């Protein structure tokens, strides 16, 4: 006989001819020499000394242990006394009952969605992170998710975690902020065949993300082409002079004509406007010549109007002087005064005849 002692929080597996015959708890035992004892620490998972199927034939062993089976394409999250400790890959695991309170969460990796019961903070731990793929949708974005090439769902702003598996996941994002599209250097013919270049802009928002990203391919390029066509349609219906007069109405026309078309793209126009209308060099010279001629004609008209008004005033003055001799004499005195202002000295000759001559000038005849 041989004496065997099993310490506290340990177990002893007694084998005879490679068969498990008993499970020993804490204490001292006398055994036959032919029996072999395998000492086990209850705080650690059991590494079976023989095939596990042999151990499971013993009822004492089955009642004293917890068997965890993890299938292919599964993992198990191991918790000890409520705290996460490890990730178990596919296989069978044996844990002793009585010392540590074990809990296990089995995860099916064939599913892409992560169970809401799993604490999100655990997903960043290195043991689990290798099985997780993450996507972030910014606060100013929305996104659509494709699983195996099929539209799955709309994703609001936030962080999304999925299990890694053979299912492909593609995230297509859209910026929900107001965006601006520039249409620069568009060469367009007016109704009277005048060639010009136009710089135009439009502001828009994505209204329906499914229409924009799922139902349409490259919605922004389609919007660009639609704006081009609307510009050509408007400008092509006007002569150059009409266009220059109505250029402010281009924005209104584009907004009205594009409303139904942009609806199918999932976007809505917020505003638009024309930046520049650029004429060719020769056309610019002609327009400048026309402008100069118009200004000269306006200047000539104003000068003629002033000359006519001046002549009419002189005629009215002449009629008044013709009817009033005193007014005529006052006008003569006014002119004599203006002449006298420019004379420094006056020399008199002829005696009293000079005074009589002055009287004739300033005293009206009776």
C-alpha positions as CSV (number, residue, x, y, z in Angstrom):
1,X,0.0,0.0,0.0
2,X,1.2,3.5,-0.6
3,X,0.1,6.7,1.1
4,X,-1.3,9.6,-1.0
5,X,-2.1,13.1,0.2
6,X,-4.3,15.5,-1.7
7,X,-3.8,19.1,-0.7
8,X,-6.5,21.8,-0.4
9,X,-8.2,22.9,-3.6
10,X,-6.7,20.1,-5.5
11,X,-8.1,16.9,-7.0
12,X,-6.6,13.5,-7.6
13,X,-7.4,11.3,-10.5
14,X,-6.7,7.6,-9.7
15,X,-5.9,5.4,-12.8
16,X,-5.6,1.7,-12.9
17,X,-4.5,0.1,-16.2
18,X,-5.2,3.5,-17.9
19,X,-8.7,3.6,-16.7
20,X,-10.0,6.3,-14.3
21,X,-11.3,4.5,-11.2
22,X,-11.9,7.4,-8.8
23,X,-11.6,11.1,-8.2
24,X,-10.0,12.1,-4.8
25,X,-10.8,15.2,-2.9
26,X,-8.6,16.9,-0.2
27,X,-7.3,14.4,2.3
28,X,-4.9,11.4,2.9
29,X,-5.5,8.1,1.1
30,X,-3.9,4.6,1.0
31,X,-3.8,3.0,-2.5
32,X,-2.5,-0.2,-4.1
33,X,0.9,0.2,-5.7
34,X,-0.6,-0.6,-9.1
35,X,-2.7,2.6,-9.0
36,X,-1.4,5.9,-10.4
37,X,-2.6,9.3,-9.1
38,X,-2.6,12.4,-11.3
39,X,-2.6,15.6,-9.2
40,X,-4.8,18.4,-10.5
41,X,-4.9,22.1,-9.5
42,X,-8.6,23.2,-9.3
43,X,-7.7,26.8,-10.2
44,X,-6.5,25.9,-13.7
45,X,-8.2,24.1,-16.6
46,X,-7.6,20.4,-16.7
47,X,-5.1,19.0,-19.2
48,X,-6.4,15.5,-19.6
49,X,-3.6,12.9,-19.1
50,X,-5.6,10.4,-21.2
51,X,-8.3,10.7,-23.9
52,X,-11.2,12.8,-22.6
53,X,-13.7,10.2,-23.6
54,X,-12.1,7.8,-21.1
55,X,-12.5,10.4,-18.3
56,X,-16.1,11.0,-19.2
57,X,-17.0,7.4,-18.5
58,X,-16.5,8.1,-14.8
59,X,-19.6,9.6,-13.1
60,X,-17.6,11.2,-10.3
61,X,-15.4,13.0,-12.8
62,X,-18.4,14.2,-14.8
63,X,-20.1,15.6,-11.7
64,X,-16.9,17.4,-10.5
65,X,-16.1,19.1,-13.8
66,X,-17.6,21.5,-16.3
67,X,-17.1,20.6,-19.9
68,X,-17.1,23.4,-22.5
69,X,-17.4,22.4,-26.2
70,X,-16.5,25.0,-28.8
71,X,-17.4,24.0,-32.4
72,X,-15.7,25.1,-35.6
73,X,-16.5,28.7,-36.5
74,X,-17.2,29.4,-32.9
75,X,-15.4,31.0,-30.0
76,X,-16.2,31.1,-26.3
77,X,-15.7,34.1,-24.0
78,X,-14.6,32.8,-20.7
79,X,-15.5,34.7,-17.5
80,X,-14.2,33.9,-14.0
81,X,-16.3,35.2,-11.1
82,X,-17.9,37.6,-13.5
83,X,-14.7,38.9,-15.1
84,X,-13.5,38.3,-18.6
85,X,-10.3,36.2,-18.7
86,X,-9.8,34.5,-22.1
87,X,-11.1,33.5,-25.5
88,X,-11.5,29.8,-26.2
89,X,-11.0,28.6,-29.8
90,X,-12.6,25.4,-31.2
91,X,-12.2,22.4,-29.0
92,X,-13.2,20.8,-25.7
93,X,-12.2,22.3,-22.4
94,X,-12.5,20.9,-18.8
95,X,-12.8,23.1,-15.7
96,X,-13.2,22.0,-12.1
97,X,-16.3,23.0,-10.2
98,X,-16.3,24.4,-6.7
99,X,-13.4,26.9,-6.6
100,X,-14.1,29.4,-9.3
101,X,-17.4,30.4,-10.7
102,X,-17.1,30.0,-14.5
103,X,-19.3,31.4,-17.2
104,X,-19.0,31.1,-20.9
105,X,-20.6,32.9,-23.8
106,X,-20.6,31.0,-27.1
107,X,-20.2,33.2,-30.2
108,X,-21.2,31.9,-33.6
109,X,-18.7,33.5,-36.0
110,X,-20.9,32.7,-39.0
111,X,-23.1,35.6,-37.8
112,X,-21.9,39.1,-38.6
113,X,-23.9,40.9,-35.9
114,X,-22.5,41.0,-32.4
115,X,-24.9,40.1,-29.6
116,X,-26.0,43.1,-27.7
117,X,-25.4,41.2,-24.5
118,X,-21.6,41.4,-25.0
119,X,-19.9,44.4,-23.4
120,X,-18.6,46.6,-26.2
121,X,-15.5,47.5,-24.1
122,X,-14.4,43.9,-24.4
123,X,-14.2,44.2,-28.2
124,X,-11.0,46.3,-28.0
125,X,-9.1,43.7,-25.9
126,X,-6.4,42.0,-27.9
127,X,-7.9,38.6,-27.2
128,X,-11.2,39.5,-28.9
129,X,-10.1,42.3,-31.3
130,X,-8.6,39.7,-33.8
131,X,-12.1,38.4,-34.3
132,X,-13.8,41.8,-34.8
133,X,-14.0,44.3,-37.7
134,X,-15.0,47.9,-36.9
135,X,-16.5,50.7,-39.0
136,X,-17.1,54.3,-38.0
137,X,-19.7,56.7,-39.5
138,X,-18.9,60.3,-38.7
139,X,-21.5,62.7,-37.1
140,X,-21.9,64.5,-40.4
141,X,-22.4,61.2,-42.4
142,X,-24.8,58.4,-43.1
143,X,-23.8,55.1,-44.7
144,X,-25.3,52.1,-46.3
145,X,-24.0,48.6,-45.7
146,X,-23.7,45.8,-48.2
147,X,-23.3,42.2,-47.0
148,X,-22.1,39.8,-49.6
149,X,-22.8,42.4,-52.3
150,X,-26.5,42.9,-51.1
151,X,-27.8,46.1,-49.5
152,X,-28.3,45.4,-45.9
153,X,-29.2,48.5,-43.9
154,X,-28.7,52.3,-43.4
155,X,-26.1,53.2,-40.8
156,X,-26.6,56.3,-38.7
157,X,-23.5,58.1,-37.1
158,X,-21.6,55.9,-34.7
159,X,-19.2,53.0,-34.4
160,X,-20.2,49.5,-35.7
161,X,-18.6,46.2,-34.8
162,X,-19.0,42.9,-36.7
163,X,-17.6,39.5,-36.3
164,X,-14.9,38.5,-38.8
165,X,-16.0,35.7,-41.1
166,X,-16.3,34.9,-44.8
167,X,-19.2,37.3,-45.3
168,X,-17.9,40.5,-47.0
169,X,-19.0,43.8,-45.6
170,X,-18.7,47.0,-47.6
171,X,-19.6,50.4,-46.2
172,X,-20.5,53.3,-48.5
173,X,-20.6,56.7,-46.8
174,X,-22.3,60.0,-47.8
175,X,-21.5,63.4,-46.5
176,X,-24.8,65.1,-45.3
177,X,-23.3,68.6,-45.1
178,X,-24.2,71.2,-47.8
179,X,-21.8,70.6,-50.7
180,X,-20.9,72.9,-53.6
181,X,-20.4,71.8,-57.2
182,X,-18.5,74.0,-59.6
183,X,-19.2,74.0,-63.3
184,X,-16.3,75.9,-64.8
185,X,-15.4,77.0,-68.3
186,X,-18.6,75.7,-70.1
187,X,-18.4,76.7,-73.8
188,X,-22.0,77.4,-74.9
189,X,-23.6,79.0,-78.0
190,X,-26.3,81.6,-77.6
191,X,-29.4,81.8,-79.9
192,X,-27.6,84.3,-82.1
193,X,-24.5,81.9,-82.3
194,X,-22.3,84.0,-80.0
195,X,-19.8,81.7,-78.3
196,X,-19.1,82.3,-74.7
197,X,-17.8,80.5,-71.6
198,X,-19.8,80.3,-68.3
199,X,-18.7,79.6,-64.8
200,X,-21.6,78.3,-62.6
201,X,-22.0,76.8,-59.1
202,X,-24.7,74.9,-57.3
203,X,-25.1,74.0,-53.6
204,X,-26.9,70.7,-52.7
205,X,-27.6,68.2,-49.9
206,X,-28.2,64.5,-49.9
207,X,-31.8,63.9,-48.9
208,X,-32.3,60.2,-49.6
209,X,-29.1,58.1,-49.1
210,X,-30.6,55.0,-50.6
211,X,-31.5,56.8,-53.8
212,X,-28.1,58.5,-53.9
213,X,-25.9,55.5,-53.1
214,X,-27.9,52.4,-53.9
215,X,-30.3,53.3,-56.7
216,X,-27.8,55.5,-58.6
217,X,-24.1,55.1,-59.5
218,X,-22.0,58.2,-59.0
219,X,-24.9,60.5,-58.3
220,X,-22.6,63.5,-58.2
221,X,-21.5,63.0,-61.8
222,X,-25.1,62.6,-62.9
223,X,-25.9,65.9,-61.1
224,X,-23.0,67.6,-62.9
225,X,-24.3,66.5,-66.3
226,X,-27.9,67.6,-65.5
227,X,-26.7,71.0,-64.5
228,X,-24.7,71.3,-67.7
229,X,-27.8,70.5,-69.8
230,X,-30.0,72.9,-67.9
231,X,-27.4,75.7,-68.5
232,X,-27.2,74.9,-72.2
233,X,-30.9,74.8,-72.5
234,X,-31.4,78.2,-70.9
235,X,-28.5,80.0,-72.6
236,X,-29.3,78.4,-76.0
237,X,-32.8,79.9,-76.0
238,X,-31.5,83.6,-75.6
239,X,-29.5,86.0,-77.7
240,X,-26.4,87.5,-76.2
241,X,-28.1,90.7,-75.3
242,X,-31.1,88.9,-73.8
243,X,-28.7,86.7,-71.8
244,X,-26.8,89.7,-70.4
245,X,-30.0,91.3,-69.3
246,X,-31.5,88.1,-67.8
247,X,-28.4,86.5,-66.3
248,X,-29.8,86.8,-62.8
249,X,-32.7,84.6,-63.8
250,X,-30.4,81.6,-64.7
251,X,-30.4,80.4,-61.1
252,X,-34.3,80.4,-60.9
253,X,-34.6,78.5,-64.1
254,X,-32.0,75.9,-63.1
255,X,-33.6,75.4,-59.6
256,X,-37.1,75.0,-61.1
257,X,-36.1,72.7,-64.0
258,X,-33.9,70.5,-61.8
259,X,-36.3,69.8,-58.9
260,X,-37.8,66.5,-60.3
261,X,-34.5,65.3,-61.7
262,X,-32.6,65.8,-58.5
263,X,-35.4,64.0,-56.6
264,X,-34.6,60.8,-58.4
265,X,-30.9,61.2,-57.4
266,X,-31.8,61.6,-53.7
267,X,-30.4,65.1,-53.6
268,X,-32.0,68.6,-53.2
269,X,-30.6,71.9,-54.6
270,X,-30.1,74.6,-52.0
271,X,-28.9,77.3,-54.2
272,X,-27.1,78.1,-57.4
273,X,-25.8,81.1,-59.3
274,X,-23.6,82.3,-62.2
275,X,-20.1,83.5,-61.4
276,X,-18.9,84.7,-64.8
277,X,-19.9,85.1,-68.4
278,X,-16.6,85.2,-70.4
279,X,-16.7,86.5,-74.0
280,X,-14.1,85.8,-76.6
281,X,-11.4,88.5,-77.3
282,X,-12.9,89.7,-80.5
283,X,-16.5,89.8,-79.1
284,X,-15.2,91.7,-76.1
285,X,-13.6,94.3,-78.3
286,X,-16.9,94.7,-80.2
287,X,-18.9,95.0,-77.0
288,X,-16.4,97.7,-75.8
289,X,-16.8,99.6,-79.0
290,X,-20.6,99.4,-78.7
291,X,-20.4,100.7,-75.1
292,X,-18.1,103.6,-76.1
293,X,-20.5,104.5,-79.0
294,X,-23.5,104.4,-76.7
295,X,-21.8,106.6,-74.1
296,X,-20.7,109.1,-76.8
297,X,-24.3,109.2,-78.1
298,X,-25.6,109.8,-74.6
299,X,-23.0,112.6,-74.1
300,X,-24.0,114.3,-77.4
301,X,-27.7,114.1,-76.5
302,X,-27.0,115.8,-73.2
303,X,-24.9,118.5,-74.8
304,X,-27.6,119.3,-77.4
305,X,-30.2,119.4,-74.6
306,X,-28.1,121.9,-72.7
307,X,-27.4,124.0,-75.8
308,X,-31.1,124.1,-76.6
309,X,-32.0,125.1,-73.1
310,X,-29.3,127.9,-73.2
311,X,-30.6,129.2,-76.6
312,X,-34.2,129.2,-75.3
313,X,-33.1,131.2,-72.3
314,X,-31.3,133.8,-74.5
315,X,-34.4,134.1,-76.7
316,X,-36.6,134.7,-73.7
317,X,-34.2,137.4,-72.4
318,X,-34.1,139.1,-75.8
319,X,-37.9,139.3,-75.9
320,X,-38.0,140.9,-72.5
321,X,-35.4,143.5,-73.4
322,X,-37.3,144.2,-76.7
323,X,-40.4,145.1,-74.7
324,X,-38.7,147.0,-71.9
325,X,-36.1,149.7,-72.7
326,X,-35.0,150.0,-69.1
327,X,-34.2,146.3,-68.9
328,X,-32.1,146.7,-72.1
329,X,-30.2,149.6,-70.5
330,X,-29.6,147.5,-67.4
331,X,-28.2,144.7,-69.5
332,X,-25.9,147.3,-71.3
333,X,-24.8,148.6,-67.9
334,X,-24.0,145.0,-66.8
335,X,-21.8,144.5,-69.8
336,X,-20.1,147.9,-69.3
337,X,-19.5,146.9,-65.6
338,X,-17.8,143.7,-66.7
339,X,-15.7,145.6,-69.2
340,X,-14.8,148.2,-66.6
341,X,-13.5,145.5,-64.2
342,X,-10.8,144.7,-66.7
343,X,-9.7,148.4,-67.2
344,X,-6.9,149.8,-64.9
345,X,-7.0,153.5,-66.0
346,X,-9.3,155.8,-68.0
347,X,-8.1,158.8,-69.9
348,X,-10.7,161.5,-70.9
349,X,-10.4,163.9,-73.8
350,X,-12.9,166.2,-75.6
351,X,-14.1,168.2,-72.6
352,X,-17.8,168.3,-71.8
353,X,-18.6,166.1,-74.8
354,X,-17.5,163.0,-72.9
355,X,-20.0,163.6,-70.1
356,X,-22.8,163.9,-72.7
357,X,-21.7,160.7,-74.4
358,X,-21.8,158.8,-71.0
359,X,-25.3,160.2,-70.4
360,X,-26.3,158.8,-73.7
361,X,-25.1,155.4,-72.7
362,X,-26.6,155.2,-69.2
363,X,-29.7,157.4,-69.5
364,X,-32.5,155.9,-71.6
365,X,-33.8,158.2,-74.5
366,X,-37.1,159.9,-73.9
